Amino acid sequence: MQRLYDFFRRHPTGVDTFWAVLLFGVSSLTLVASADTQSDLRTVADALVDIAMCLVVALRRKAPGQMLLLAIVVGLCQLGADVQPRPSNLAMLVIIYTVASGTRRWASRTALGGALIGPTLYAVRHGNGEAPPGGLWQGLFITGLLTVPFVLAWVLGDSVRTRRAYWAQLEEKAARLEKERETQSRIAVAAERARIARELHDVVAHNVSVMVVQADGAAYVLDASPEQAKQALETISGTGRQALAEMRRLLGVLRTGEQPESGEYVPQPGVEQLADLIDQVRGAGLPVDFRVVGEPRPLPSSVELTAYRIVQEALTNTRKHGGPDVGATVRLSYQDGELDLLVEDDGRGAQHELYTGGGADGLGHGLIGMRERVGMVGGSLDAGPRPGGGFRISAVLPLKSGQ
């Protein structure tokens, strides 16, 4: 059945031609039956009306506008020649429905006008001309009865057109939403990749730099002070384990359908872990003055992670680019609606590109990554060289959404 339906949809003109031939056969039977009771000229006129109306049915979907005009012309000629209604006149209902269900608005309006005017013209043409009230009301009643099927055909066609337009709009909206969903998915994937890249950069840059400093120190004091060398190696081991745990946590988000192994992942770092970070940096040989101003209170996890990563990145850059005998200051200030963060050093004042990631490591992060992090929480970042040497990073992180 479905294959037959698909065949009909692929060959609409063929289907219409079949119905036109069937209608012509029915009209021919009535024509033959009435041939003996009417003149040859009237028979020819009836045959011409049947042929024209069947042609309207056959080509109604291929040329609806032209077939509507042909039906109007044939109807007017039929009234003018006083040709009685034929079975083939059903084509008028068919063409009215067809143009009403189509997209040509002029044809639909013309069909509606014909549906209202045509029956009136027929009633006037074939009326008996009597003026008594009974004859008038009878004529109006007959006109109404003739008008109803034509108007119903137009209403049915127009409702089909409206439904088709509605479904087309729904399909267009669904396709648009699908494209938007795909675009949003690509944006989300890109944002997640950028986030993971920033996290990996912070983890690797900080922990590896600590391990390098400790390894150099251990090699330097290995013979003179084995205890200090042993302590440095323990620091390297602990730092390596911490870096490995954080990398497992980050890469774990890329795994699908896998359960995290117990004890392998660590929670997102926050301001409470800043003290451990400062101790680790001090152990690597960088003096850091860490101060907290105001009353500590719970912060959004995104703000905590941003503050931690900014301090981590800033101290890593200080250790890498600040030069010998450099010191750093970290100040965390709790305000009413924001968290102020200040990290500065008194080093030799590294060039700006070193802090942006375009220098030593060439990873393209640094200040760019800091600004992205701060922007994600709606804050602001100010960074640049200090007067007299060194570098200064100041960040303001709002504590309430929408600020």
N, C-alpha and C positions, 0 to 999 in steps of 0.2 A: 504493500500500500504506500509506503514511504517513497519507494522508487517511482511509483506512478505519479505521486504528488510532485516529486522533484521534476519529472518529465513535463508535467503541466506548467510548472513555474518557468521552466526553460523555454517553452514554446507557447507563449500566451496568444500569439496571433493564430496559431494552428487551432487552439481550443476555441477561440472566438469564431474562426471560420466554420468549425464543426457546428456550432450553435446557429450560425447564420444559414448554413445549408439546411439544417433541421427546420428553422423558421420558414425558409423559402418553400420547403416541402409542404408544410402545413398550409401556408398561404396559397400554394398552387392547388391544393385540394379544394379549397373554397372557391378559387378562381374557376376551376373546371366545373364545379357544381353550379355556379351562377352564370356560366357562359351562355346557356340556352335562354336565359331570361333577360339578357341585356345586350345592347348593341356591341358591334366589334370595336368601336372607338372606346367605349367605356371599359371593355375588357383589356384593351391595350394600355389604357391609363392605369387600371388596377395593377397590371403586370409591371409597369414602370415604377409604380410606388413600391411594390414588393421588392423589386431588384435594388432600388435605392436604399430602402430601409435595411435590407439584409447586408448591403455593403457597409452601412453604418455600424452594424453589429460586428462584422468581420474586422474592420479597421479601427474600432473604437479606442483601443489602447496604443495602436501605432501612430494614429493621427487624431487625437480626441478633439482638438479645436476645429479642425477641418470637418470632421464628421458631425459635430454639433451644428455647424453652419449648414451642412448638407441636409440634416434633419429638419432644420428650420425652414429652409427653402422648399423642401418636399412637402412639409406640412402646410405652408402657405399656398403652394400650388394645388394641394389636395383640397383645401378649402375653396380656392378660386374656381377649380374645375368641378366642384360639388361631388368629389369622390368620397364615397362612404368609408367609414373607418374599416381598416383591414387588420387581420392578425399581425401583420408585419409592423403595425404601428407600435407594438410593444418595444420596438427599438428606441422609441423616444424615451421611455422610462429607463432603458439601459444606458443611453448616452447621457441622460441627466445625472444618473448615479455616477457614471464614469468621470465626467468633468468635475462634479462636486467633490469626488475623492482625490482629484489631482491637485497639482500645484499652480495651475493657471487660474488666477483669481478672476480675470475678466470672463473666462469661459464659465466659471462657476456662477458668477452673478448673472450672466446672460441666460444660463440654464434656469436659474431661479425665476427670472423675469418671464421666460417662456412657460415655466410651470404654472405661473399665476395668470398669464394673459391668454395662453393657448386655449384652455377650456372655455374661457369667456367668449373668445372669437368663435369657437365651435358652436356654443349655445346660441349665439346671435345669428350665425350663418344658417343653422338648421332649425331655428325656432319658427313657430307658425305666425309670428307677428301680432298675436292677440294682445290687447291692452288691458283686459279685465284683471282685477287684483289676483284672482286665482291663477291665471296664466302667468303673471309676474312672479308670484311666489314659487310656482312650480319651476319656472326657469331658473330662479336663484338656487333652488334646491338641487336641480340637475347640475348646474355649474359648480356648486360646492362639491358634489359627489365626484365630478370629473377632475376637480383640482386636487383632491386629497391624495390620490396615488402618486401624482407628479411631485407634489410637495414632499411626501414621505420618501420618495426616491432621492430627492435632493438632500433631505435631512440625513438619511442613512449614509449617503456618500460623504457629506461634510463631516459626520461623526467619525467615519473611517479615516478621513484625512487628518482630523485632529488627533486620533489615536496614533496614527503613523508618525506624526510630528512629535508627539509625546515620547514614543518609544525611541525615535531617533535622537531626541534630546537626552534621554536617559543613557543611551549607548555612548553618545559623545561625552557626557559627563563622566561615565564610568571609564572611558578611555583616557580622559584628561586626569582623573584621579589616579589611574594606574601609572601614568607617566610621572605625575607628581610624587607618587609613592616610591617609584624607582629612583627619581632624583633625590628625594630625601634619604633613601637608603644609601645611595652613593655618597651623599654629603656626610651621613653619619659614619660610614666606613672610613672616609677620609679623615674626619675629626678624631675617630678612635685611633687610627694609625698615627696621627700627629701627636695625640696624647701619649701613646705608648712610646713614640720616639723621644718625646721630652723626658718621660720617666726614665727610660733606659739611659739617655744622655746624662741625667743627673746622677743616677746610681753608678754608672761606669766611671764618669769623670771624677766624682768625689772619691769613691772607694779605691779605684785604681791609683789615683794620685797619692792617697794615704799609704797604700801598699808600696809604691815606688819610694816614697820618702823613708819609710821604715826599713825597706830593704837596703837602701843606700847607707842609712845609719848603722844597720846591723853589720854590713860589710866593713864599715869604717872602724867600728869598735870591737870587731870579732876577736882580735888577738889581745887587745889591751883590756877589754872589759867584757868577758863572756856573759856575765849576768845581764848587762844592758842589751847585748845582742840577742840573748834568749827572750828578754822582754819584748824586743822589737819583733822577733819572729812570732811570738804569741799574738801581738797586735795585728800582724799581717794575717795570721790564721783567722782571728776573730772577724777582721774586716772582710776577708774573703768569704767567710760563711754568711755574714750579713748581706753582702752584695749578691751572693748566690740565692739566698732566700728571697730577696726583693725581686730579682730577675725571674725566679720561678713564679712569684705572684703575678708579675706583669705578663709573662708569657702564658700563664694559666688562662687568661681571658681569651686567648686565641684558640684554646682547645674546646672542642664541642663534644658533648656526650661523655666526658671523662670526669670522674670524681677526684677532687684534690686529695692527695695523699696526706695523711695526718701529720702535722708538724712541719710540713714543707713550706707553707706560706706564712707570711707575717702580715699584720694589719697595716693599713695605710699610716704612714708617719704623720705626727701632728706636733703641736707646740710643746706637748709634754716630752717629746723625744728630743727637743732642742738641746736640753742639758747634756744628753748622751752624745749628741753630735758635736757640741762644743768641747766636751772632754776628749772625744776622738781627735778633733783638730788640734787641740792643745798637745795631745800625745804625739802628734806628728811634727811638733816643733813650732807651731804658730801660736803666739800669745793672743788670747781673745778675752776681751772684757765684756761679759754678758750681764745685762741688767733688764729687769722686768719692772715696768712702771704701771701702777694701777692695780686693781683687784682682779686676779685671773678668774675667768668664768668660762662655762662651756661655749664652744664656738662651732659654727657649721663645719662639717667635715671638709668641704671644699676650701674654706678659708684656712683651716689648719694645714692641709696639704700644701696649699699655695705658699703660706708663710714658711713652712719647713723647707720647701724646695728653693725658695728665694735665698734663704740663709745658706743653704748647702751650696748653691751655685756661686753665690758671692764669695764665700770663704774658699771655695775651690779655686776661683779666679785669683783671689788674693795670694794664695799659696803658690800658684803657678806663675803669676806675672808681677807680684809685688816686690820681688827682689829680696836681698838679704836684710835681716833685722827688721822685718816688717811686723807690725802689730795691727790688730783689728778690733773693732768695737761693734757689738750687736745690742740693740736696744729694742725691746718689745713694749709698746705702750697701749694699754687698754683704755679706750675712750668710750663715751656714751654709746655711740652708734657705729664705731669703727675701730679697727686695729691698725695702729701705726707701727711700721717696721723700718728700722734704720740700720744699715750695715755700711761701715766705712773703714778704710785702712789708711795708714800713713806711709805706704810704699812709695816706690819711685814714680808712680803715675803711669801705668801701662797705657799704651795707645788704645783708642776707642775700639778698633777692630778686634783687638785681642779679647775684649769683653763681649763682643757681639758674636763670637764664635767663628769669625773669619780669619783668625790668626793661627794660633798654635795647633789646635785640634782640627780645625777646618770642618767641623760638623754642622755649622750653620745654626747653632743654638746659642745659649748665653743670654744676652739681653733680649734677643728676639723671643726666646722661650719664656723669659720672665714676663715680658709684656703680654704674651698670649695668655699666660696663667692669670695674671692680674685682670686682664680684660674679661676672662670667662666668669669671674666673680663680681664684675662691675666696679673694680677699683681703679686706681691710677698709680703710675710708676714714674719716678724721676731718677735718672741716673746720669753721672758724669764725673769728670775729674774734680778733685778738691783743690781749692787755692793752696798753693805751696806744696802740692804733691799728694799722691794717693787717689783713691777713688771712693765715691759715695753713691749708695743706692738707697732710695727712700720710697716706700710703698704704703699706700692707704687702702685698706681692705674693709669694705662695708660689712657690717655684721647682720644686717637685715636685708631680706630679699627686696629687690626693686630699687635699692639705693645705689 
